[in-house]
Amino acid sequence: MAAKSWNLLDVDRDVYVDELNVDAKDVPGAPAGFSIRKWTHQGGTSRGVDEIRINNGSLEVSLLPTRGMGLWKAWVGDVEFGWKAPARGPVNPSYVPLMEPAGLGWLDGFDEMLCRCGAESNGAPDFDEQGRLTYPLHGRMANLPAREVQISIEDDEISVRGVVNEVRFHFAKLQLITTLKMKFGQNGLDLQDEGKNLSGSETTMQMLYHTNFGTPLLEAGAELVTPADVVVPRNDGAAEGIGHWSTYSEPKAGVAERVYFFKMHADDQGDTLALLKNKQGSMGASVHWNVKELPCFTQWKNETDIADGYVTGIEPGTNFPNPRGFEESEGRVVPLAGGASHTMHLGLRFHSDAASVRATEETVAKIQGGRQPKLHDGPQQGWCDMS
């Protein structure tokens, strides 16, 4: 099939396409159900958010250039993957007070199935000795709009390339160059992200892939299946649940979140994965990454009432989401010389039947190799910020 391409956004060249509607008749060889749509939201806190919907004939995904090229939701048939956030977005970053004094303003816009936390920082808020906020919760990347967006199709593969700059005069000057790839008819996608230092001076970066799932996948009896080597509770509250870290309870109002940090087993190439499956094992979603690029893994369990955000986070990263100062002291930042880059890959697979779930579990078991994970009964020095 001849290559097709669409340039939707290029700030430097004053290019902006307000709407795009492409379907199978426009792309020879495309499967039934194929479509690409782009539009701009007009109501409420979503006003001004650009959304791109891509349907490869089996999987539909929603991409948000206005929110750091995050993935809002995905659908396989009638099943929606993502979560029901109180924010009810997608939320325009102009309504997100990132630098409010407590450093928690990021939560006002948190709504995506996958959002990138970074690039200068990606963890809990950090403060200086005078108590002033230095780094807000989960950084700025998820609330920065793209400068470039191009879509192309060649043979049976759809590619979306986006560029997001996170820069400040006298401070870090970082760039995300991301490429999303989907093949016709497959229930999965792959991301290649390049974090680049635009400065002539050396700097450091962090990245966390905050990948989130709620109902209908998350339910009482749902399970996280992953080749864990070491599991550490972030705090005493999480330590109380260490004996059942891998399983989930029903939604219950007032339940506090629990967070666990992991060292993962991987195959000979460094590849590993985490699978979230429902109670019956009839559906699931898996996240795939390489520990050489993303050596840390975090599980976030938020088993509160659905109205308050019943969700779990499956989060590979360059580090654990502690305050940046702590992570830097432990050496968990990525050094970048002037003009240098760090490349990261992430795969998402959506499993709509028991056979696919079982096959993924078998992959986990092969990597696990019969080894039992070491479970710590409390936070650990070097892993958790206990200040």
Secondary structure as GFF3:
##gff-version 3
##sequence-region A 1 387
A	DSSP	beta_strand	4	10	.	.	.	ID=ss1
A	DSSP	three_ten_helix	11	13	.	.	.	ID=ss2
A	DSSP	beta_strand	15	16	.	.	.	ID=ss3
A	DSSP	beta_strand	20	23	.	.	.	ID=ss4
A	DSSP	three_ten_helix	24	26	.	.	.	ID=ss5
A	DSSP	beta_strand	35	40	.	.	.	ID=ss6
A	DSSP	three_ten_helix	44	46	.	.	.	ID=ss7
A	DSSP	beta_strand	50	55	.	.	.	ID=ss8
A	DSSP	beta_strand	59	64	.	.	.	ID=ss9
A	DSSP	three_ten_helix	65	67	.	.	.	ID=ss10
A	DSSP	beta_strand	70	76	.	.	.	ID=ss11
A	DSSP	beta_strand	79	81	.	.	.	ID=ss12
A	DSSP	three_ten_helix	93	95	.	.	.	ID=ss13
A	DSSP	three_ten_helix	105	109	.	.	.	ID=ss14
A	DSSP	beta_strand	114	119	.	.	.	ID=ss15
A	DSSP	beta_strand	126	127	.	.	.	ID=ss16
A	DSSP	beta_strand	133	135	.	.	.	ID=ss17
A	DSSP	three_ten_helix	141	143	.	.	.	ID=ss18
A	DSSP	beta_strand	148	154	.	.	.	ID=ss19
A	DSSP	beta_strand	157	167	.	.	.	ID=ss20
A	DSSP	beta_strand	173	183	.	.	.	ID=ss21
A	DSSP	beta_strand	188	197	.	.	.	ID=ss22
A	DSSP	beta_strand	203	213	.	.	.	ID=ss23
A	DSSP	beta_strand	223	225	.	.	.	ID=ss24
A	DSSP	beta_strand	228	233	.	.	.	ID=ss25
A	DSSP	alpha_helix	236	239	.	.	.	ID=ss26
A	DSSP	three_ten_helix	242	244	.	.	.	ID=ss27
A	DSSP	beta_strand	258	264	.	.	.	ID=ss28
A	DSSP	beta_strand	271	277	.	.	.	ID=ss29
A	DSSP	beta_strand	284	290	.	.	.	ID=ss30
A	DSSP	beta_strand	296	302	.	.	.	ID=ss31
A	DSSP	three_ten_helix	306	308	.	.	.	ID=ss32
A	DSSP	beta_strand	311	317	.	.	.	ID=ss33
A	DSSP	alpha_helix	324	329	.	.	.	ID=ss34
A	DSSP	beta_strand	334	336	.	.	.	ID=ss35
A	DSSP	beta_strand	341	351	.	.	.	ID=ss36
A	DSSP	alpha_helix	354	368	.	.	.	ID=ss37
A	DSSP	beta_strand	374	375	.	.	.	ID=ss38
###
